[in-house]
Amino acid sequence: MKVFNKAVLIFKKAVLSAVAMIIGLCAVACGGKNDVSVDQSGNVVLSGNTINVSGKSPVASKKVEAAEFARLTVRGIAADEMPIGGFFPPSDGYKGNGYRLPSLITDEIYKKISDCGLNYLVDFQNEVSGNHFEEALGLGEKYGISTYFSYKEILNLQNINTIKIASPEEMASGLEPLLRYEHFAGLYGKDEPSANYYPHIKKAISDFKIAKDALGESAKDLCIYINLFPQVSGAMLSSDEAHPISYDEYLSGFFDCDPFFVMFDMYPIAGLENTVAGSWLNYLGKMNEEAKSHGLAWQGFAQAGGNFFDVPDQHRVANKNEMFYDVNTMLAFGAKGINYFPCCFPTSYVQLAPEERINDNSLINKYGSTTPQYYYAQEINANIKAMSPYLMNSAHMGVILNGNGVCAYMGKNKMDGFRQLKSVSGDPSLVGCFDYFGGTALLVVNNTLDEHRGEITLSFDDNYEYTVIQRATTNNVIAETFTLTLEAGECALVVIK
């Protein structure tokens, strides 16, 4: 099911000399076909065209030496495709309050996950030696969904008192039969480990890498999945009331484990509607810098749920603007992947009273039905897929903030301009600045939540041609200055040719 109509790139007519002029230019660019309309607000709406706003020939942009960047590698996912994950897999365990629901480990549910745009799952429910492992693995293969599975016989980090880490030889022996499955991504390690787990995690990763080397080329992209606490401090991070630690100490200990990537689960949507945590952008900046300094790629959880059973009413179910903002701000700060929580309705939530406001607290609810968040994610993911070849091959260089947006950023990589981009004006915006093989790419985000639409003007030092991706549609634009119209939280990618 499609959730949005033909995607469009919208230019405010005030930037142009006249609507008729642009319609004429488009007719030329399209070989005489007029594929332009004007909406009720007086915006010229263009789709799939090369539009010469300036009326002049473009100049080629100058490139610099390409900056280095880290990749987020998931087995079964192409290097140019952004990993888009789901935490909490389809399960057969939906029982409680006197009823039992049918299993969600079905062809229909996996197709829904694929249709939403997810390409990997974190599956800690369907143990490798369990009853539903082959079923879940087979459906993942069918729909091209890579999956991290729990395999406690060779790695069990779930409880500090029952740790099991097999020898590299035993790991290799256990993993080898699974390598024939293209979308077996590796092992589920640990969700939010406290620092007392780090010695075990370090050993597990070291032994796992030895096992990978022994298995050869087919195992090179296998990983152990681990995600971190958000920015809290104290005994929660150390698991020792007598010896609390800071978040910086927590991160330092994690990097000492030589991990495969950085993953965290801060949920910024809390409090009143159309607000996010004030520290959100500063946190993203910090995690981006920490990951870069250790040569790692990072990703974060996107808040598909809320009212989590352990913290009722602390985190809300996101509305569309908030969910777009959550994901797109992570992309603007250099995320190389996104992971939605929860993907499927968590089995533990079923233990709550039916009247609790949690049934749609996921992309797919406990009845197997899609929720509003599913369709928000589907739109977001379609746009990410279109942008992926650029974002996955870019180095994040900094951000530009214009206006008083929903969230501020005070980090060291805040910039006023970037290379050919002289200025950003108009409504509040956040612009992620990237080096794309020595060229320039800009991810422009509407930095508001409660405004329906914003106009953001980009001014450059010359007349260039740009590839512009918005709402999963690519347009080519020739201009020295042009304006993007973005809904609250929406983004567009601008790449200078």
C-alpha positions in Angstrom: 0.0 0.0 0.0 1.4 3.3 -1.0 1.3 6.0 1.7 2.0 9.1 -0.3 1.3 10.3 -3.7 3.8 11.3 -6.4 6.6 13.0 -4.6 7.4 16.6 -5.4 10.0 19.3 -5.0 8.5 22.6 -4.1 10.0 26.0 -4.8 8.4 29.1 -3.4 7.4 31.4 -6.2 8.9 34.5 -4.5 12.4 33.2 -5.3 11.5 33.1 -9.0 10.8 36.1 -11.3 7.5 34.7 -12.4 5.5 31.5 -12.3 5.1 31.6 -16.1 8.9 31.9 -16.6 9.5 28.6 -14.7 6.6 26.9 -16.5 8.3 27.8 -19.7 11.7 26.7 -18.6 10.3 23.4 -17.4 8.5 22.9 -20.8 11.9 23.2 -22.5 13.6 20.9 -20.0 10.9 18.3 -20.4 10.9 18.4 -24.2 7.7 20.5 -24.4 5.8 18.6 -21.7 4.3 20.8 -19.1 4.5 18.9 -15.8 4.2 21.9 -13.4 1.4 23.0 -11.2 0.8 25.8 -8.7 -0.7 24.8 -5.3 -3.2 26.9 -3.3 -0.4 28.7 -1.4 1.1 29.9 -4.7 4.0 27.4 -4.7 5.3 26.1 -8.0 5.3 22.3 -7.8 7.8 20.4 -9.9 8.3 16.6 -10.2 11.1 14.6 -11.8 12.5 17.4 -13.9 15.7 19.4 -14.5 14.7 23.0 -13.7 16.9 25.9 -14.6 15.9 28.6 -12.1 18.7 31.0 -13.1 18.3 30.7 -16.8 22.1 30.4 -17.2 24.4 27.5 -17.8 25.8 25.9 -14.6 29.4 25.9 -13.7 31.2 22.8 -12.4 31.9 22.8 -8.7 35.4 22.4 -7.4 36.2 19.3 -5.5 38.7 18.7 -2.7 40.5 15.6 -1.5 37.8 13.2 -0.2 37.5 12.9 3.6 37.6 9.5 5.3 34.5 8.0 6.8 33.5 4.8 8.5 30.9 2.4 7.1 28.1 0.6 9.0 28.3 -2.9 7.6 25.5 -5.4 8.0 25.8 -8.8 6.3 23.4 -9.1 3.4 22.9 -5.3 3.0 24.8 -3.6 0.1 27.4 -1.1 1.1 25.5 1.8 -0.6 22.2 0.9 1.1 21.6 2.3 4.6 20.8 -0.3 7.2 17.2 0.4 8.5 16.5 -1.9 11.4 13.8 -3.0 13.7 14.3 -3.9 17.4 11.8 -6.5 18.7 11.0 -9.1 16.1 7.9 -11.0 15.2 7.2 -13.5 18.0 4.7 -16.3 18.9 4.7 -15.2 22.5 1.6 -13.0 22.7 -0.3 -14.2 25.7 -1.6 -12.6 28.8 -4.8 -11.4 30.5 -6.5 -14.7 29.8 -5.9 -14.9 26.0 -3.3 -16.0 23.5 -2.9 -14.3 20.1 -1.6 -16.0 16.9 2.1 -16.0 16.1 3.4 -13.0 14.1 6.1 -15.2 12.6 4.3 -15.3 9.3 4.9 -14.5 5.6 2.4 -11.7 5.9 4.2 -10.0 8.8 7.7 -10.3 7.2 6.3 -8.8 4.0 4.9 -5.9 6.0 8.3 -5.3 7.5 9.9 -5.4 4.1 7.2 -3.1 2.6 7.9 -0.6 5.4 11.5 -0.4 4.2 13.3 -2.2 7.0 16.2 -4.4 5.9 17.4 -5.8 9.2 16.0 -7.1 12.5 17.4 -7.6 16.0 15.9 -10.9 17.0 16.6 -12.0 20.6 13.3 -13.9 20.8 13.9 -16.7 18.3 16.9 -18.5 19.7 19.1 -20.4 17.1 18.2 -23.7 18.8 14.6 -22.7 19.4 11.4 -23.9 17.7 11.0 -20.9 15.4 14.5 -20.1 14.4 14.5 -21.7 11.0 11.1 -20.2 10.2 12.3 -16.7 11.1 15.6 -17.1 9.3 13.8 -18.4 6.2 11.3 -15.6 6.1 14.2 -13.1 6.5 15.9 -14.7 3.5 12.8 -14.6 1.4 12.3 -10.8 2.0 15.9 -9.7 2.1 15.8 -8.9 5.9 19.2 -9.4 7.6 18.9 -10.6 11.2 21.0 -10.8 14.3 19.9 -13.9 16.3 20.5 -15.0 19.8 22.7 -18.0 20.0 23.2 -18.7 23.7 25.1 -21.9 23.2 28.1 -19.9 21.9 27.4 -16.4 23.3 25.2 -15.5 26.3 25.6 -12.0 27.8 22.1 -11.6 29.2 22.9 -12.0 32.8 26.2 -11.2 34.6 25.9 -14.5 36.6 25.3 -16.8 33.6 27.8 -15.4 31.0 28.9 -17.9 28.4 31.5 -17.1 25.7 32.5 -20.1 23.6 36.1 -20.5 22.4 36.9 -19.1 18.9 36.9 -22.7 17.6 33.5 -23.4 19.1 32.1 -20.1 17.7 33.4 -20.9 14.2 31.9 -24.4 14.4 28.5 -23.0 15.4 28.5 -20.2 12.9 29.7 -22.1 9.9 26.4 -23.8 9.0 24.6 -20.4 9.1 26.9 -18.8 6.6 24.9 -20.3 3.7 22.2 -17.9 4.6 23.0 -14.5 3.0 21.0 -12.6 5.5 22.3 -14.1 8.7 23.9 -10.9 10.1 25.5 -12.3 13.3 24.8 -12.6 17.0 22.7 -10.6 19.4 24.9 -9.5 22.2 23.4 -7.2 24.7 20.9 -4.4 25.1 22.1 -1.5 27.4 25.0 -3.3 29.1 26.3 -1.7 32.3 30.1 -1.2 32.5 30.6 -4.4 34.6 29.8 -6.4 31.4 32.6 -4.8 29.5 35.4 -7.3 30.3 33.0 -10.0 29.0 32.0 -8.0 25.9 35.7 -7.4 25.1 36.5 -11.1 25.3 33.4 -12.0 23.3 34.3 -9.5 20.5 37.9 -10.6 20.4 37.0 -14.3 20.2 34.3 -13.6 17.6 36.8 -11.8 15.4 39.2 -14.7 15.6 36.3 -17.1 14.6 35.4 -14.8 11.7 39.0 -14.8 10.4 39.0 -18.6 10.6 35.7 -18.8 8.6 37.1 -16.7 5.8 35.5 -14.2 3.3 31.9 -15.4 3.7 32.0 -14.3 7.4 33.8 -11.0 7.0 30.6 -8.9 7.6 29.3 -10.8 10.6 28.9 -8.7 13.7 27.9 -8.8 17.4 25.0 -6.5 18.0 25.2 -4.3 21.1 23.4 -1.1 21.9 24.2 1.4 24.7 22.4 3.3 27.4 21.5 6.9 26.5 23.2 9.8 28.2 22.5 9.0 31.9 25.1 8.8 34.7 25.8 7.1 38.0 25.1 3.6 39.2 22.9 2.7 36.3 26.0 2.8 34.1 28.4 1.1 36.5 25.9 -1.3 38.2 27.6 -0.4 41.4 26.0 1.9 43.9 29.3 2.6 45.6 31.1 3.5 42.3 29.0 5.5 40.0 30.6 6.6 36.7 30.1 9.3 34.2 28.8 8.9 30.6 32.2 9.7 29.3 33.7 6.9 31.4 30.9 4.6 30.2 31.7 5.4 26.5 35.5 5.0 27.1 35.0 1.6 28.5 32.8 0.6 25.5 35.3 1.7 22.9 38.0 -0.2 24.8 36.0 -3.4 23.8 36.8 -2.8 20.1 33.1 -2.8 19.0 31.9 -3.1 15.5 29.8 0.1 15.6 28.2 2.5 18.0 24.5 2.2 18.7 22.5 4.0 21.4 18.9 4.3 22.4 18.1 7.8 23.5 14.3 8.6 23.1 13.9 12.4 22.7 10.1 12.6 22.4 8.8 13.2 25.8 6.6 15.8 27.7 4.2 18.0 25.7 3.3 17.2 22.1 5.5 18.7 19.5 8.5 19.0 21.8 11.7 17.0 22.1 14.4 16.8 24.7 16.4 20.0 24.8 19.6 18.1 24.8 18.8 16.0 21.7 21.0 17.8 19.1 23.9 18.2 21.5 23.7 14.5 22.3 23.8 13.6 18.6 26.8 15.9 18.1 28.6 14.2 21.0 27.9 10.7 19.7 28.9 11.6 16.2 32.2 13.0 17.4 32.9 10.0 19.7 32.2 7.5 16.9 34.3 9.5 14.4 37.2 9.8 16.8 37.3 6.0 17.1 36.8 5.3 13.4 33.4 3.8 13.8 30.0 4.4 12.2 27.0 5.0 14.4 23.2 4.6 14.4 20.5 5.3 16.9 17.0 4.1 17.7 14.0 5.9 16.2 11.1 6.2 18.6 8.3 4.3 17.1 6.7 3.6 20.4 6.1 5.4 23.7 4.5 4.9 27.1 7.0 2.0 27.7 5.7 -0.4 30.2 8.6 0.3 32.6 8.3 4.1 32.4 4.6 4.8 31.7 3.8 8.3 30.3 7.5 9.3 30.3 7.9 8.8 26.5 5.0 9.4 24.2 4.0 7.7 20.9 5.5 10.0 18.3 3.3 11.9 15.9 4.3 12.3 12.2 6.3 15.5 12.6 8.1 14.2 15.6 9.0 10.9 14.0 10.4 12.6 10.9 12.3 15.0 13.1 13.8 12.2 15.2 15.1 10.3 12.2 16.1 13.2 10.0 18.1 15.0 12.7 20.1 11.8 13.2 20.8 11.7 9.5 21.9 15.4 9.6 24.4 14.5 12.3 26.0 11.7 10.2 24.1 8.5 11.2 24.9 5.6 8.9 21.8 3.6 10.1 18.5 3.8 11.8 16.8 1.3 14.1 13.1 1.5 15.0 11.9 0.6 18.5 9.7 -1.3 18.8 9.3 -2.9 15.4 6.7 -5.5 16.5 4.7 -5.2 19.6 6.8 -6.4 22.6 5.5 -9.6 24.2 6.1 -8.2 27.7 3.6 -5.4 27.0 0.8 -7.9 26.7 0.9 -8.4 30.4 -0.4 -4.9 30.9 -4.1 -4.3 31.3 -5.9 -4.1 27.9 -7.1 -0.6 28.6 -3.5 0.8 28.7 -2.6 3.1 25.8 0.0 0.8 24.4 -1.7 -1.3 21.7 -0.2 0.7 18.8 3.1 1.2 20.6 5.1 -0.2 17.7 5.1 -0.3 13.9 3.1 -3.6 13.9 0.8 -4.2 16.8 0.0 -7.4 18.8 -2.7 -8.3 16.3 -0.4 -8.0 13.4 -1.9 -4.8 12.1 0.0 -1.8 10.9 -0.1 1.3 13.1 0.1 5.0 12.1 3.8 4.9 13.0 4.3 2.2 10.4 3.2 4.5 7.6 5.3 7.4 8.9 8.3 5.1 8.9 7.4 3.9 5.4 7.6 7.5 4.1 10.8 8.2 5.9 12.4 4.9 4.7 11.5 5.5 1.1 13.3 8.8 1.2 16.3 7.3 3.0 16.6 4.6 0.3 16.7 7.3 -2.4 19.4 9.2 -0.4 21.4 6.2 0.7 24.0 6.1 -2.2 25.1 9.6 -1.1 24.7 9.4 2.7 26.5 6.0 2.9 29.5 7.4 0.9 29.8 10.7 2.7 31.9 12.0 5.6 30.0 14.2 8.0 31.8 17.6 8.4 29.5 19.7 10.6 26.1 21.4 10.8 24.5 24.8 10.2 21.6 26.1 12.2 19.4 28.9 11.0 16.7 30.5 13.1 15.3 29.6 16.5 14.2 26.0 15.9 12.7 23.4 18.2 16.2 22.3 19.3 19.5 24.2 19.6 23.1 22.9 19.1 26.2 24.2 20.9 28.8 21.7 19.7 32.2 22.4 18.2 31.1 21.5 14.6 28.5 24.2 14.3 29.2 26.3 11.2 28.0 29.4 9.5 28.5 28.2 5.9 30.1 25.2 4.2 32.2 25.4 1.0 30.0 26.7 -1.8 27.1 27.3 0.5 27.3 31.0 1.5 24.2 31.2 3.7 20.9 29.6 4.8 17.9 31.8 5.5 14.1 31.6 5.9 12.4 29.4 8.4 14.3 27.5 11.2 16.5 24.8 9.7 19.3 22.4 10.4 21.7 21.6 7.6 24.0 18.6 7.9 27.2 19.2 5.8 28.9 16.3 4.1 31.9 15.6 2.0 30.8 13.3 -0.9 33.9 12.0 -2.7 35.4 15.5 -2.4 32.2 17.2 -3.4 29.5 18.8 -1.3 26.2 17.3 0.0 23.7 19.0 2.3 20.9 17.4 4.3 18.4 20.2 5.0 15.9 19.6 7.8 13.0 21.8 8.8 13.9 22.5 12.5 10.3 22.9 13.7 7.6 20.5 14.9 4.4 22.6 15.2 4.6 24.6 11.9 2.9 23.0 9.0 5.4 24.1 6.4 8.7 26.1 6.2 10.6 27.8 3.3 14.4 27.4 3.6 16.6 29.3 1.1 20.1 28.2 0.2 22.4 30.7 -1.4 25.6 29.6 -3.1 28.7 31.4 -4.4 28.0 30.5 -8.0 25.4 29.0 -10.4 25.6 25.3 -10.0 23.6 22.2 -10.9 22.2 20.2 -7.9 20.7 16.8 -7.4 17.8 17.3 -5.0 16.1 14.4 -3.3 12.9 15.0 -1.4 10.1 12.5 -0.7 12.0 9.8 -2.5 12.0 11.7 -5.8 15.1 13.1 -7.5 15.1 16.4 -9.3 17.9 18.4 -10.9 18.1 22.1 -10.3 20.3 24.8 -11.8 20.5 28.0 -9.6 22.6 30.2 -7.5 19.9 30.6 -4.9 16.7 28.5 -4.5 14.2 27.7 -1.8 13.1 24.3 -0.5 9.6 23.9 1.1 9.7 21.3 3.8 7.0 20.1 6.2 7.9 20.1 9.9 10.7 17.7 10.6 11.0 16.8 6.9 14.4 16.8 5.1 15.8 17.1 1.5 19.2 16.2 0.3 21.1 18.6 -2.0 24.2 17.4 -3.8 26.2 19.9 -5.8 27.3 18.5 -9.2 
